[in-house]
Amino acid sequence: PELSQEDDLISFDNVYSCGTETAVSVPCMFSNMGRDGYNSAIAKNQDSLLDVLQRAGLNVLWRDNQSGCKGVCEGLPTQSVMDIQPPGLCNDGRCMDEILLQNLATQVRAKPGDRVVVLHQLGNHGPAYFERYPPAFRRFTPTCDTRDIGRCSREEITNSYDNAVLYTDHFLTKTIGTLQGMQDYDTAMIYLSDHGESLGENGLYLHGLPYAIAPDVQKRVPMLMWLSDGMAMRLRLDRACLR
């Protein structure tokens, strides 16, 4: 509902992940191998995309609200949301994804020059979908309010997941708003999921099946791009053509 109001948003609707779980997909996403050629042992012993960007003179920062970067950000500046923890966004050791935007503009401006910031969300990661959104986004009911989804109906699980989608929609819109406010920079956002999620199709839930037998819902993922006018001009990108 919020992103649909962003006139300049570009959606790529035929995108497939590198894997069906974070530990595989995140290192693959930041490698130059692609899914078919990916080898985790090789990936650990060569530069990731972030290493290359840093070597090229861009200041890189990884901000994490998940389970770490799986080696991708090793040796690079990183921040855990546990180091930020503003009131109202964290509870019982978990934080809403909006914490990733806390002081973001200040962090970017702390080092002059070009910046790349990775915001590693919790997003819609299961099974605790109900913990991925604040109460204001509990719009689809009834919900599954336990980590043991075996105790919930498919409708309750799906409602909780959809509420988490609503919150991600809000988080991405707020991210764009933050970038729009940084008018001293040309800015852009690329959003990409590392894997999908099964919600009861063919009796399957969550993610992590071997890629060869995993259903499309665990592999086909959203990818969105937003660019400021200045960035589009700088890169000579025709947004209408991209769409």
C-alpha positions in Angstrom: 0.0 0.0 0.0 2.9 2.5 0.7 5.4 1.5 -2.0 2.6 1.6 -4.6 2.5 5.4 -4.1 6.2 5.7 -5.1 6.1 6.8 -8.7 9.8 6.2 -9.4 10.0 2.7 -7.9 11.1 -0.1 -10.3 10.1 -3.7 -9.7 11.9 -6.7 -11.2 9.3 -9.5 -11.1 11.3 -12.5 -12.5 14.1 -12.8 -10.0 15.4 -16.0 -8.4 17.6 -16.4 -5.3 21.0 -18.0 -5.1 19.7 -20.4 -2.4 16.8 -21.2 -0.1 18.6 -20.3 3.2 20.5 -17.3 4.4 23.8 -19.1 5.0 24.0 -20.0 1.3 22.2 -17.1 -0.4 23.9 -14.1 1.2 27.5 -15.1 0.4 26.3 -16.2 -3.1 24.6 -12.8 -3.7 27.8 -10.9 -3.0 30.0 -13.2 -5.0 30.7 -13.1 -8.8 29.8 -16.8 -9.4 26.1 -16.9 -9.8 24.0 -19.7 -8.4 25.1 -22.4 -10.9 28.8 -21.8 -10.3 28.7 -21.0 -6.6 31.3 -22.7 -4.4 31.3 -21.7 -0.7 34.9 -22.7 -0.2 36.1 -20.5 -3.1 33.8 -17.7 -1.9 35.4 -17.6 1.5 38.8 -17.2 0.0 38.2 -14.4 -2.5 36.9 -10.8 -2.4 33.1 -10.3 -2.1 31.4 -7.4 -3.9 31.7 -5.3 -0.8 35.5 -5.9 -0.6 35.8 -4.8 -4.3 33.7 -1.6 -3.6 35.8 -0.8 -0.6 39.0 -1.4 -2.6 37.6 1.0 -5.3 37.4 3.8 -2.8 33.8 3.6 -1.6 33.1 3.6 2.1 31.1 0.4 3.0 29.0 -0.2 6.1 27.0 -3.3 7.0 24.1 -2.7 9.5 22.6 -6.0 10.8 19.3 -6.8 12.3 19.6 -10.5 11.4 22.0 -13.4 12.1 25.1 -11.7 10.8 26.6 -11.4 7.3 27.8 -15.0 6.9 31.3 -13.8 6.2 30.5 -11.3 3.5 31.4 -8.3 5.7 34.4 -9.8 7.4 37.1 -7.1 7.8 34.6 -4.3 6.9 32.9 -1.8 9.1 29.8 -3.4 10.7 27.1 -2.4 13.2 24.7 -4.6 15.1 21.3 -3.2 16.0 22.2 -4.3 19.6 24.6 -1.4 19.6 21.9 1.1 18.8 18.7 0.0 20.6 16.6 3.2 20.8 13.5 3.0 22.9 10.3 1.7 21.2 12.0 -0.4 18.6 13.5 -3.2 20.6 12.0 -5.7 23.0 13.4 -8.9 24.6 16.5 -8.9 22.5 14.8 -8.4 19.2 14.3 -5.2 17.2 12.0 -3.9 14.5 13.7 -3.3 11.1 13.2 0.4 11.4 16.2 0.4 13.8 18.4 0.0 10.7 17.4 3.6 9.7 18.3 5.1 13.1 20.9 7.8 12.6 21.5 6.5 9.0 22.0 9.9 7.5 24.5 10.8 10.3 26.4 7.6 9.7 26.6 8.2 6.0 27.8 11.8 6.4 30.4 10.7 9.0 32.8 9.8 6.1 32.9 12.1 3.1 32.7 10.5 -0.4 30.7 7.7 -1.9 28.9 5.3 0.4 27.4 1.9 0.2 25.3 0.8 3.2 23.8 -2.7 3.5 20.7 -2.9 5.7 20.3 -6.6 6.6 16.7 -7.0 7.7 14.8 -9.6 9.7 12.1 -9.0 7.1 9.7 -11.9 6.9 12.0 -14.6 8.2 10.1 -17.4 9.9 8.9 -19.1 11.9 8.3 -16.1 14.3 6.4 -13.9 11.7 4.4 -12.3 14.5 7.6 -10.8 16.0 8.5 -9.1 12.7 6.0 -6.2 12.9 4.8 -3.8 15.6 1.1 -4.0 16.8 0.0 -1.2 14.5 0.6 -3.6 11.5 -1.5 -6.4 12.9 -4.2 -5.8 10.2 -4.8 -9.3 9.0 -6.3 -11.5 11.7 -6.4 -14.1 13.3 -2.7 -14.4 13.6 -0.2 -17.0 14.7 1.4 -15.6 17.8 3.9 -18.4 18.6 7.2 -19.7 17.2 5.6 -23.1 17.1 3.7 -22.7 13.9 2.5 -26.3 14.1 0.0 -25.1 16.7 -1.5 -22.6 14.2 -3.9 -22.8 11.2 -2.6 -22.0 7.7 -4.8 -18.9 7.8 -3.2 -17.7 11.0 0.3 -18.3 9.7 -0.5 -16.5 6.4 -2.0 -13.6 8.2 1.1 -13.1 10.3 3.3 -13.3 7.3 1.1 -10.8 5.4 1.4 -8.4 8.4 5.1 -8.7 8.2 4.9 -7.9 4.4 3.0 -4.7 5.3 5.7 -3.8 7.7 8.5 -4.4 5.1 6.4 -2.2 2.7 6.5 0.5 5.4 10.2 0.0 6.2 11.2 0.3 2.5 9.0 3.4 2.0 10.6 5.0 5.1 14.1 4.1 3.7 13.3 5.9 0.5 12.1 8.9 2.5 15.3 8.9 4.4 17.3 8.9 1.1 15.1 11.7 -0.3 16.0 13.8 2.7 19.7 13.5 2.0 19.7 16.1 -0.7 23.5 16.6 -0.4 23.8 13.1 -2.0 22.7 11.3 -5.1 21.0 8.3 -3.6 19.6 4.9 -4.6 18.1 1.8 -3.0 18.2 -1.8 -4.2 16.0 -4.2 -2.2 16.5 -7.9 -2.7 15.5 -11.0 -0.7 17.9 -13.8 -0.1 15.2 -16.5 -0.3 11.5 -17.0 -0.3 9.1 -18.8 2.1 6.6 -21.6 1.9 3.3 -20.9 3.6 1.5 -24.3 3.4 1.6 -24.9 -0.4 1.8 -28.7 -0.9 2.0 -29.0 2.9 5.4 -27.2 3.1 6.3 -24.4 5.4 9.4 -22.1 6.0 12.4 -22.5 3.7 15.7 -24.3 3.3 14.8 -27.2 0.9 17.5 -28.3 -1.5 17.4 -26.0 -4.5 16.7 -28.7 -7.0 13.4 -29.8 -5.3 12.4 -26.5 -3.6 9.2 -24.9 -4.8 9.3 -21.6 -6.6 7.9 -19.8 -3.5 11.2 -20.5 -1.8 13.3 -19.4 -4.7 11.4 -16.6 -6.6 12.1 -13.3 -4.7 11.2 -9.6 -4.9 13.7 -7.1 -6.2 13.0 -3.4 -6.2 15.1 -0.4 -7.2 14.6 3.3 -6.4 16.9 6.1 -7.6 16.9 9.8 -7.0 16.7 12.1 -10.0 20.4 13.0 -9.4 21.5 9.4 -9.3 19.5 8.5 -12.5 21.1 11.4 -14.3 24.6 10.5 -12.9 24.3 6.9 -14.1 22.4 7.9 -17.3 19.6 5.4 -16.5 16.2 5.7 -18.1 13.8 4.6 -15.4 10.9 4.2 -17.9 13.1 2.0 -20.0 14.1 -0.1 -17.0 10.4 -0.6 -16.2 
